Amino acid sequence: MSGAASVGTRREGAVLIVTINRPARRNAVDREAAQALYDAFKAFDADDTLSVAILSGAEGNFCAGADLQAVAAGKGNPVRPEGDMGPMGPTRLELSKPVIAAIEGYAVAGGMELALWCDLRVVSDTARFGIFCRRFGVPLIDGGTVRLPRLIGASRATDLILTGREVGPDEALAIGLANYAAPAGKALDRALQLANDIAAFPQNCMRADRLSAMRQWSLDMETALKAEIEGGLEVLKSGETLQGATAFTKGKGRHGAF
Ligand SMILES: C/C=C/C(=O)SCCNC(=O)CCNC(=O)[C@H](O)C(C)(C)COP(=O)(O)OP(=O)(O)OC[C@H]1O[C@@H](n2cnc3c(N)ncnc32)[C@H](O)[C@@H]1OP(=O)(O)O
């Protein structure tokens, strides 16, 4: 592991693993950790040798949200409406590449918002989500009220936001809050497998489709369809499509061209 003590980074081929490392506080994120998370994902996006990132937490928990001990001491995470840094760090960054959350244990409050910011969520048997900050008067300011209804629908999101109740892995999978299941202790392994599969695809095409899918949330239909074809044209121009189609005609497998 390299990087600041509260956040570690490790490479595995084209995959970057980012780990929140404050286990004594259930990986709650203070100012330093928020900055380190933001810096790690900015660097990931700028590094052409990396294709997919994984966000995880040390020692059996994903993240217990913002560091409430720091908040109580008047040293809470900066809250700035402008710019692309959220109080938890990267939650307002629009990356050009996907991030997968590998979730063991608690992913609550701001920790749940970090998970919602990720493209996909792998949950182990121990995973627990919840808007636990409901109890402490801390608002959702890392995208939770925006992303949760879009991911699981308004009715379910309203329930979770109003009640702050705990959600286990079975329910998370059933309502689309999580995408993949893993046995306890194996979320990172499953996320790594998934990341390697995604990293093996033609990258221009995958990134263009991902970005178009993400952006349609905020666009009207006509603008979204125009943006989709503009992004697709760039992929066609890159030569990736011709390379893939040629590989197909030569009987190569789905990853054969790359
Ligand atoms: C925009 C973002 C907003 C926010 O995120 S606001 C923060 C909201 N966070 C929460 O509401 C979660 C608060 N934490 C909890 O509810 C519980 O913890 C857990 C359910 C996550 C875990 O429970 P258990 O496994 O029983 O552990 P434990 O004994 O409560 O905690 C172990 C140590 O971790 C510290 N800790 C846990 N969460 C936080 C936190 N969010 N900020 C600072 N410290 C935290 C505790 O205080 C304690 O520490 P010690 O061992 O010194 O007593």
PDBQT file of the ligand as one rigid body, heavy atoms in Angstrom, charges set to zero:
ROOT
HETATM    1  C1  LIG A 301     -22.093  13.946   4.493  1.00  0.00    +0.000 C 
HETATM    2  C2  LIG A 301     -21.868  12.847   5.401  1.00  0.00    +0.000 C 
HETATM    3  C3  LIG A 301     -22.493  12.779   6.662  1.00  0.00    +0.000 C 
HETATM    4  C4  LIG A 301     -22.171  11.691   7.568  1.00  0.00    +0.000 C 
HETATM    5  O1  LIG A 301     -21.700  10.660   7.179  1.00  0.00    +0.000 OA
HETATM    6  S1  LIG A 301     -22.393  11.985   9.236  1.00  0.00    +0.000 SA
HETATM    7  C5  LIG A 301     -21.773  10.496  10.011  1.00  0.00    +0.000 C 
HETATM    8  C6  LIG A 301     -22.878   9.561  10.176  1.00  0.00    +0.000 C 
HETATM    9  N1  LIG A 301     -22.377   8.290  10.633  1.00  0.00    +0.000 N 
HETATM   10  C7  LIG A 301     -23.124   7.496  11.369  1.00  0.00    +0.000 C 
HETATM   11  O2  LIG A 301     -24.259   7.844  11.667  1.00  0.00    +0.000 OA
HETATM   12  C8  LIG A 301     -22.529   6.204  11.848  1.00  0.00    +0.000 C 
HETATM   13  C9  LIG A 301     -22.102   6.297  13.292  1.00  0.00    +0.000 C 
HETATM   14  N2  LIG A 301     -21.582   5.040  13.759  1.00  0.00    +0.000 N 
HETATM   15  C10 LIG A 301     -22.389   4.023  14.135  1.00  0.00    +0.000 C 
HETATM   16  O3  LIG A 301     -23.591   4.084  14.101  1.00  0.00    +0.000 OA
HETATM   17  C11 LIG A 301     -21.714   2.767  14.614  1.00  0.00    +0.000 C 
HETATM   18  O4  LIG A 301     -20.413   3.083  15.013  1.00  0.00    +0.000 OA
HETATM   19  C12 LIG A 301     -21.619   1.657  13.539  1.00  0.00    +0.000 C 
HETATM   20  C13 LIG A 301     -23.039   1.080  13.339  1.00  0.00    +0.000 C 
HETATM   21  C14 LIG A 301     -21.068   2.173  12.224  1.00  0.00    +0.000 C 
HETATM   22  C15 LIG A 301     -20.685   0.540  14.043  1.00  0.00    +0.000 C 
HETATM   23  O5  LIG A 301     -21.135   0.033  15.251  1.00  0.00    +0.000 OA
HETATM   24  P1  LIG A 301     -20.134  -0.903  16.107  1.00  0.00    +0.000 P 
HETATM   25  O6  LIG A 301     -19.567  -1.948  15.234  1.00  0.00    +0.000 OA
HETATM   26  O7  LIG A 301     -20.938  -1.361  17.306  1.00  0.00    +0.000 OA
HETATM   27  O8  LIG A 301     -18.941   0.017  16.533  1.00  0.00    +0.000 OA
HETATM   28  P2  LIG A 301     -18.912   1.224  17.600  1.00  0.00    +0.000 P 
HETATM   29  O9  LIG A 301     -18.527   0.694  18.931  1.00  0.00    +0.000 OA
HETATM   30  O10 LIG A 301     -20.149   2.053  17.514  1.00  0.00    +0.000 OA
HETATM   31  O11 LIG A 301     -17.723   2.114  16.985  1.00  0.00    +0.000 OA
HETATM   32  C16 LIG A 301     -16.398   1.671  17.073  1.00  0.00    +0.000 C 
HETATM   33  C17 LIG A 301     -15.534   2.910  17.179  1.00  0.00    +0.000 C 
HETATM   34  O12 LIG A 301     -15.682   3.642  15.969  1.00  0.00    +0.000 OA
HETATM   35  C18 LIG A 301     -16.072   4.949  16.267  1.00  0.00    +0.000 C 
HETATM   36  N3  LIG A 301     -16.938   5.457  15.179  1.00  0.00    +0.000 N 
HETATM   37  C19 LIG A 301     -17.907   4.767  14.509  1.00  0.00    +0.000 A 
HETATM   38  N4  LIG A 301     -18.480   5.545  13.594  1.00  0.00    +0.000 NA
HETATM   39  C20 LIG A 301     -17.867   6.753  13.689  1.00  0.00    +0.000 A 
HETATM   40  C21 LIG A 301     -18.037   7.972  13.004  1.00  0.00    +0.000 A 
HETATM   41  N5  LIG A 301     -18.933   8.140  12.009  1.00  0.00    +0.000 N 
HETATM   42  N6  LIG A 301     -17.222   8.999  13.353  1.00  0.00    +0.000 NA
HETATM   43  C22 LIG A 301     -16.296   8.860  14.308  1.00  0.00    +0.000 A 
HETATM   44  N7  LIG A 301     -16.097   7.725  15.014  1.00  0.00    +0.000 NA
HETATM   45  C23 LIG A 301     -16.877   6.684  14.686  1.00  0.00    +0.000 A 
HETATM   46  C24 LIG A 301     -16.832   4.852  17.563  1.00  0.00    +0.000 C 
HETATM   47  O13 LIG A 301     -16.886   6.107  18.211  1.00  0.00    +0.000 OA
HETATM   48  C25 LIG A 301     -15.998   3.849  18.291  1.00  0.00    +0.000 C 
HETATM   49  O14 LIG A 301     -14.864   4.508  18.790  1.00  0.00    +0.000 OA
HETATM   50  P3  LIG A 301     -14.281   4.124  20.276  1.00  0.00    +0.000 P 
HETATM   51  O15 LIG A 301     -13.816   2.709  20.150  1.00  0.00    +0.000 OA
HETATM   52  O16 LIG A 301     -13.158   5.105  20.450  1.00  0.00    +0.000 OA
HETATM   53  O17 LIG A 301     -15.379   4.297  21.223  1.00  0.00    +0.000 OA
ENDROOT
TORSDOF 0
